[in-house]
Amino acid sequence: MKLAVFVNEYNEPAILERLKADRFGIVLVQNGVYHAALKNNGEASPVLSRDAEFYALSEDLQSRGLSEGNIDPKVKVIDYEGLVDLIFNDYEKFMWL
């Protein structure tokens, strides 16, 4: 199964650790994009330690004053068109956390 999860809050959803899929994606939206931001000491958010593909919505990054230069290189920045492509082409199921 190909599963993607929308993370919209800056917290550590413990449920992420219990989810299993053949292909796993995490889509950071709204305040969830703060997980993509590098910390002052260069550490990444624990959410990014998952074995997954990571995406962050560019409009949500911009509205929070973040740019591609501020985010972890594991995270692919996508726009709404890219999000639609993920939904229709890359993943079979989606969850919202």
VMD Tcl script that builds the backbone (N, CA, C; Angstrom):
set m [mol new atoms 291]
animate dup $m
set s [atomselect $m all]
$s set {name element resname resid chain x y z} {
  {N N MET 1 A 0.833 -1.175 0.000}
  {CA C MET 1 A 0.000 0.000 0.000}
  {C C MET 1 A 0.886 1.250 0.000}
  {N N LYS 2 A 0.442 2.269 -0.683}
  {CA C LYS 2 A 1.116 3.568 -0.727}
  {C C LYS 2 A 0.304 4.554 0.106}
  {N N LEU 3 A 0.865 4.961 1.236}
  {CA C LEU 3 A 0.143 5.804 2.188}
  {C C LEU 3 A 0.868 7.125 2.383}
  {N N ALA 4 A 0.110 8.211 2.364}
  {CA C ALA 4 A 0.654 9.531 2.686}
  {C C ALA 4 A -0.167 10.111 3.835}
  {N N VAL 5 A 0.526 10.849 4.682}
  {CA C VAL 5 A -0.111 11.437 5.860}
  {C C VAL 5 A 0.101 12.944 5.821}
  {N N PHE 6 A -0.979 13.697 5.992}
  {CA C PHE 6 A -0.889 15.142 6.136}
  {C C PHE 6 A -0.628 15.449 7.603}
  {N N VAL 7 A 0.413 16.210 7.880}
  {CA C VAL 7 A 0.711 16.653 9.242}
  {C C VAL 7 A 0.532 18.160 9.246}
  {N N ASN 8 A -0.454 18.652 10.018}
  {CA C ASN 8 A -0.781 20.074 9.972}
  {C C ASN 8 A -0.477 20.821 11.263}
  {N N GLU 9 A 0.093 20.159 12.233}
  {CA C GLU 9 A 0.436 20.836 13.482}
  {C C GLU 9 A 1.896 20.587 13.795}
  {N N TYR 10 A 2.485 21.512 14.536}
  {CA C TYR 10 A 3.858 21.301 14.956}
  {C C TYR 10 A 3.839 20.605 16.313}
  {N N ASN 11 A 3.628 19.319 16.247}
  {CA C ASN 11 A 3.754 18.458 17.418}
  {C C ASN 11 A 4.301 17.137 16.906}
  {N N GLU 12 A 4.552 16.224 17.772}
  {CA C GLU 12 A 5.093 14.942 17.359}
  {C C GLU 12 A 4.008 13.899 17.442}
  {N N PRO 13 A 3.296 13.672 16.356}
  {CA C PRO 13 A 2.220 12.677 16.423}
  {C C PRO 13 A 2.796 11.270 16.582}
  {N N ALA 14 A 2.558 10.666 17.732}
  {CA C ALA 14 A 3.084 9.330 18.015}
  {C C ALA 14 A 2.529 8.292 17.051}
  {N N ILE 15 A 1.388 8.576 16.471}
  {CA C ILE 15 A 0.785 7.614 15.552}
  {C C ILE 15 A 1.671 7.368 14.324}
  {N N LEU 16 A 2.499 8.332 13.958}
  {CA C LEU 16 A 3.374 8.152 12.792}
  {C C LEU 16 A 4.256 6.921 12.942}
  {N N GLU 17 A 4.691 6.630 14.155}
  {CA C GLU 17 A 5.563 5.479 14.394}
  {C C GLU 17 A 4.843 4.153 14.178}
  {N N ARG 18 A 3.535 4.150 14.316}
  {CA C ARG 18 A 2.775 2.907 14.190}
  {C C ARG 18 A 2.289 2.635 12.775}
  {N N LEU 19 A 2.384 3.612 11.897}
  {CA C LEU 19 A 1.892 3.435 10.532}
  {C C LEU 19 A 2.921 2.706 9.683}
  {N N LYS 20 A 2.463 1.741 8.910}
  {CA C LYS 20 A 3.327 0.965 8.027}
  {C C LYS 20 A 2.754 0.985 6.616}
  {N N ALA 21 A 3.642 1.067 5.638}
  {CA C ALA 21 A 3.219 1.049 4.237}
  {C C ALA 21 A 4.410 0.676 3.380}
  {N N ASP 22 A 4.138 0.191 2.183}
  {CA C ASP 22 A 5.209 -0.105 1.234}
  {C C ASP 22 A 5.907 1.176 0.802}
  {N N ARG 23 A 5.112 2.205 0.617}
  {CA C ARG 23 A 5.622 3.543 0.308}
  {C C ARG 23 A 4.929 4.498 1.254}
  {N N PHE 24 A 5.714 5.274 1.994}
  {CA C PHE 24 A 5.156 6.143 3.021}
  {C C PHE 24 A 5.587 7.578 2.749}
  {N N GLY 25 A 4.631 8.488 2.728}
  {CA C GLY 25 A 4.922 9.895 2.522}
  {C C GLY 25 A 4.346 10.736 3.638}
  {N N ILE 26 A 5.043 11.807 3.967}
  {CA C ILE 26 A 4.553 12.763 4.961}
  {C C ILE 26 A 4.481 14.116 4.285}
  {N N VAL 27 A 3.271 14.673 4.242}
  {CA C VAL 27 A 3.034 15.963 3.608}
  {C C VAL 27 A 2.832 16.991 4.715}
  {N N LEU 28 A 3.765 17.926 4.816}
  {CA C LEU 28 A 3.717 18.960 5.852}
  {C C LEU 28 A 2.924 20.152 5.332}
  {N N VAL 29 A 1.832 20.467 6.014}
  {CA C VAL 29 A 0.962 21.573 5.621}
  {C C VAL 29 A 0.670 22.431 6.841}
  {N N GLN 30 A 0.160 23.628 6.600}
  {CA C GLN 30 A -0.178 24.580 7.655}
  {C C GLN 30 A 0.994 24.681 8.628}
  {N N ASN 31 A 0.762 24.622 9.955}
  {CA C ASN 31 A 1.854 24.735 10.923}
  {C C ASN 31 A 2.773 23.515 10.925}
  {N N GLY 32 A 2.386 22.457 10.262}
  {CA C GLY 32 A 3.242 21.285 10.150}
  {C C GLY 32 A 4.524 21.557 9.384}
  {N N VAL 33 A 4.545 22.637 8.576}
  {CA C VAL 33 A 5.763 22.945 7.816}
  {C C VAL 33 A 6.921 23.325 8.726}
  {N N TYR 34 A 6.636 23.672 9.984}
  {CA C TYR 34 A 7.720 23.972 10.915}
  {C C TYR 34 A 8.615 22.745 11.141}
  {N N HIS 35 A 8.104 21.545 10.912}
  {CA C HIS 35 A 8.935 20.342 10.992}
  {C C HIS 35 A 10.033 20.363 9.931}
  {N N ALA 36 A 9.791 21.030 8.822}
  {CA C ALA 36 A 10.777 21.073 7.737}
  {C C ALA 36 A 11.924 22.025 8.041}
  {N N ALA 37 A 11.698 22.972 8.930}
  {CA C ALA 37 A 12.700 24.000 9.219}
  {C C ALA 37 A 13.866 23.415 10.007}
  {N N LEU 38 A 15.068 23.787 9.629}
  {CA C LEU 38 A 16.256 23.393 10.372}
  {C C LEU 38 A 16.324 24.176 11.676}
  {N N LYS 39 A 16.725 23.534 12.727}
  {CA C LYS 39 A 16.863 24.193 14.025}
  {C C LYS 39 A 18.165 24.997 14.046}
  {N N ASN 40 A 18.326 25.871 15.008}
  {CA C ASN 40 A 19.528 26.707 15.119}
  {C C ASN 40 A 20.805 25.889 15.182}
  {N N ASN 41 A 20.749 24.731 15.824}
  {CA C ASN 41 A 21.940 23.898 15.933}
  {C C ASN 41 A 22.061 22.891 14.788}
  {N N GLY 42 A 21.237 23.026 13.766}
  {CA C GLY 42 A 21.300 22.158 12.591}
  {C C GLY 42 A 20.557 20.847 12.715}
  {N N GLU 43 A 19.906 20.616 13.853}
  {CA C GLU 43 A 19.164 19.376 14.037}
  {C C GLU 43 A 17.839 19.417 13.289}
  {N N ALA 44 A 17.393 18.244 12.894}
  {CA C ALA 44 A 16.104 18.129 12.214}
  {C C ALA 44 A 15.028 17.733 13.209}
  {N N SER 45 A 13.796 17.979 12.849}
  {CA C SER 45 A 12.658 17.549 13.654}
  {C C SER 45 A 12.652 16.023 13.741}
  {N N PRO 46 A 12.226 15.453 14.866}
  {CA C PRO 46 A 12.117 13.992 14.970}
  {C C PRO 46 A 11.178 13.388 13.925}
  {N N VAL 47 A 10.224 14.159 13.453}
  {CA C VAL 47 A 9.316 13.661 12.409}
  {C C VAL 47 A 10.105 13.271 11.159}
  {N N LEU 48 A 11.183 13.990 10.878}
  {CA C LEU 48 A 11.977 13.716 9.678}
  {C C LEU 48 A 12.889 12.507 9.836}
  {N N SER 49 A 12.886 11.877 10.992}
  {CA C SER 49 A 13.707 10.687 11.186}
  {C C SER 49 A 13.019 9.431 10.660}
  {N N ARG 50 A 11.757 9.541 10.310}
  {CA C ARG 50 A 10.998 8.417 9.749}
  {C C ARG 50 A 11.567 8.017 8.398}
  {N N ASP 51 A 11.427 6.753 8.043}
  {CA C ASP 51 A 11.774 6.288 6.707}
  {C C ASP 51 A 10.587 6.610 5.807}
  {N N ALA 52 A 10.634 7.775 5.177}
  {CA C ALA 52 A 9.504 8.259 4.386}
  {C C ALA 52 A 10.001 9.266 3.356}
  {N N GLU 53 A 9.103 9.637 2.475}
  {CA C GLU 53 A 9.337 10.751 1.565}
  {C C GLU 53 A 8.632 11.946 2.189}
  {N N PHE 54 A 9.305 13.091 2.201}
  {CA C PHE 54 A 8.771 14.272 2.875}
  {C C PHE 54 A 8.479 15.370 1.867}
  {N N TYR 55 A 7.352 16.035 2.069}
  {CA C TYR 55 A 6.927 17.135 1.212}
  {C C TYR 55 A 6.451 18.274 2.106}
  {N N ALA 56 A 6.671 19.496 1.649}
  {CA C ALA 56 A 6.143 20.668 2.354}
  {C C ALA 56 A 5.489 21.578 1.323}
  {N N LEU 57 A 4.345 22.092 1.657}
  {CA C LEU 57 A 3.603 22.962 0.762}
  {C C LEU 57 A 4.231 24.354 0.743}
  {N N SER 58 A 4.642 24.789 -0.439}
  {CA C SER 58 A 5.388 26.049 -0.581}
  {C C SER 58 A 4.592 27.249 -0.083}
  {N N GLU 59 A 3.298 27.276 -0.324}
  {CA C GLU 59 A 2.477 28.400 0.121}
  {C C GLU 59 A 2.447 28.502 1.646}
  {N N ASP 60 A 2.442 27.362 2.322}
  {CA C ASP 60 A 2.448 27.376 3.784}
  {C C ASP 60 A 3.816 27.777 4.323}
  {N N LEU 61 A 4.883 27.374 3.655}
  {CA C LEU 61 A 6.228 27.827 4.047}
  {C C LEU 61 A 6.329 29.338 3.924}
  {N N GLN 62 A 5.919 29.867 2.778}
  {CA C GLN 62 A 6.021 31.304 2.528}
  {C C GLN 62 A 5.198 32.114 3.516}
  {N N SER 63 A 3.992 31.657 3.822}
  {CA C SER 63 A 3.135 32.422 4.733}
  {C C SER 63 A 3.675 32.435 6.165}
  {N N ARG 64 A 4.622 31.548 6.455}
  {CA C ARG 64 A 5.241 31.508 7.782}
  {C C ARG 64 A 6.668 32.038 7.773}
  {N N GLY 65 A 7.040 32.679 6.676}
  {CA C GLY 65 A 8.347 33.321 6.585}
  {C C GLY 65 A 9.507 32.367 6.361}
  {N N LEU 66 A 9.228 31.165 5.895}
  {CA C LEU 66 A 10.282 30.187 5.624}
  {C C LEU 66 A 10.530 30.111 4.123}
  {N N SER 67 A 11.765 29.809 3.754}
  {CA C SER 67 A 12.101 29.632 2.341}
  {C C SER 67 A 12.798 28.291 2.183}
  {N N GLU 68 A 13.024 27.893 0.947}
  {CA C GLU 68 A 13.669 26.605 0.696}
  {C C GLU 68 A 15.057 26.542 1.315}
  {N N GLY 69 A 15.708 27.677 1.492}
  {CA C GLY 69 A 17.020 27.708 2.111}
  {C C GLY 69 A 16.995 27.413 3.600}
  {N N ASN 70 A 15.821 27.506 4.223}
  {CA C ASN 70 A 15.679 27.279 5.662}
  {C C ASN 70 A 15.284 25.852 6.009}
  {N N ILE 71 A 15.026 25.015 5.016}
  {CA C ILE 71 A 14.445 23.714 5.336}
  {C C ILE 71 A 15.434 22.577 5.113}
  {N N ASP 72 A 15.129 21.471 5.743}
  {CA C ASP 72 A 15.952 20.270 5.658}
  {C C ASP 72 A 15.982 19.778 4.206}
  {N N PRO 73 A 17.146 19.348 3.726}
  {CA C PRO 73 A 17.243 18.884 2.340}
  {C C PRO 73 A 16.439 17.622 2.042}
  {N N LYS 74 A 15.989 16.899 3.072}
  {CA C LYS 74 A 15.153 15.714 2.844}
  {C C LYS 74 A 13.758 16.076 2.371}
  {N N VAL 75 A 13.362 17.318 2.583}
  {CA C VAL 75 A 11.990 17.748 2.316}
  {C C VAL 75 A 11.900 18.360 0.921}
  {N N LYS 76 A 10.988 17.815 0.127}
  {CA C LYS 76 A 10.744 18.357 -1.204}
  {C C LYS 76 A 9.631 19.398 -1.104}
  {N N VAL 77 A 9.889 20.588 -1.607}
  {CA C VAL 77 A 8.888 21.648 -1.591}
  {C C VAL 77 A 7.995 21.481 -2.819}
  {N N ILE 78 A 6.689 21.470 -2.567}
  {CA C ILE 78 A 5.719 21.326 -3.652}
  {C C ILE 78 A 4.691 22.444 -3.563}
  {N N ASP 79 A 4.063 22.746 -4.694}
  {CA C ASP 79 A 2.963 23.700 -4.707}
  {C C ASP 79 A 1.655 22.915 -4.775}
  {N N TYR 80 A 0.545 23.614 -4.927}
  {CA C TYR 80 A -0.745 22.926 -4.966}
  {C C TYR 80 A -0.840 21.957 -6.144}
  {N N GLU 81 A -0.257 22.315 -7.274}
  {CA C GLU 81 A -0.263 21.417 -8.429}
  {C C GLU 81 A 0.498 20.134 -8.109}
  {N N GLY 82 A 1.633 20.270 -7.428}
  {CA C GLY 82 A 2.394 19.098 -7.007}
  {C C GLY 82 A 1.636 18.243 -6.021}
  {N N LEU 83 A 0.865 18.885 -5.155}
  {CA C LEU 83 A 0.049 18.149 -4.191}
  {C C LEU 83 A -1.026 17.333 -4.907}
  {N N VAL 84 A -1.645 17.924 -5.908}
  {CA C VAL 84 A -2.659 17.199 -6.683}
  {C C VAL 84 A -2.016 16.002 -7.376}
  {N N ASP 85 A -0.812 16.177 -7.908}
  {CA C ASP 85 A -0.106 15.052 -8.532}
  {C C ASP 85 A 0.131 13.926 -7.526}
  {N N LEU 86 A 0.536 14.275 -6.304}
  {CA C LEU 86 A 0.732 13.248 -5.274}
  {C C LEU 86 A -0.563 12.489 -5.008}
  {N N ILE 87 A -1.644 13.233 -4.881}
  {CA C ILE 87 A -2.930 12.626 -4.548}
  {C C ILE 87 A -3.407 11.687 -5.650}
  {N N PHE 88 A -3.272 12.102 -6.886}
  {CA C PHE 88 A -3.826 11.302 -7.972}
  {C C PHE 88 A -2.847 10.306 -8.586}
  {N N ASN 89 A -1.539 10.514 -8.404}
  {CA C ASN 89 A -0.582 9.663 -9.103}
  {C C ASN 89 A 0.333 8.837 -8.208}
  {N N ASP 90 A 0.643 9.307 -7.020}
  {CA C ASP 90 A 1.712 8.676 -6.249}
  {C C ASP 90 A 1.263 7.850 -5.050}
  {N N TYR 91 A 0.145 8.181 -4.455}
  {CA C TYR 91 A -0.289 7.485 -3.244}
  {C C TYR 91 A -1.714 7.000 -3.394}
  {N N GLU 92 A -1.992 5.848 -2.752}
  {CA C GLU 92 A -3.326 5.241 -2.836}
  {C C GLU 92 A -4.251 5.748 -1.720}
  {N N LYS 93 A -3.682 5.984 -0.540}
  {CA C LYS 93 A -4.489 6.390 0.619}
  {C C LYS 93 A -3.836 7.564 1.310}
  {N N PHE 94 A -4.676 8.389 1.937}
  {CA C PHE 94 A -4.211 9.568 2.674}
  {C C PHE 94 A -4.873 9.601 4.046}
  {N N MET 95 A -4.120 10.112 5.012}
  {CA C MET 95 A -4.640 10.352 6.362}
  {C C MET 95 A -4.331 11.792 6.727}
  {N N TRP 96 A -5.112 12.330 7.622}
  {CA C TRP 96 A -4.868 13.679 8.128}
  {C C TRP 96 A -4.630 13.586 9.625}
  {N N LEU 97 A -3.466 14.085 10.076}
  {CA C LEU 97 A -3.174 14.101 11.518}
  {C C LEU 97 A -3.111 15.524 12.011}
}
mol reanalyze $m
mol bondsrecalc $m
mol representation Tube
mol addrep $m
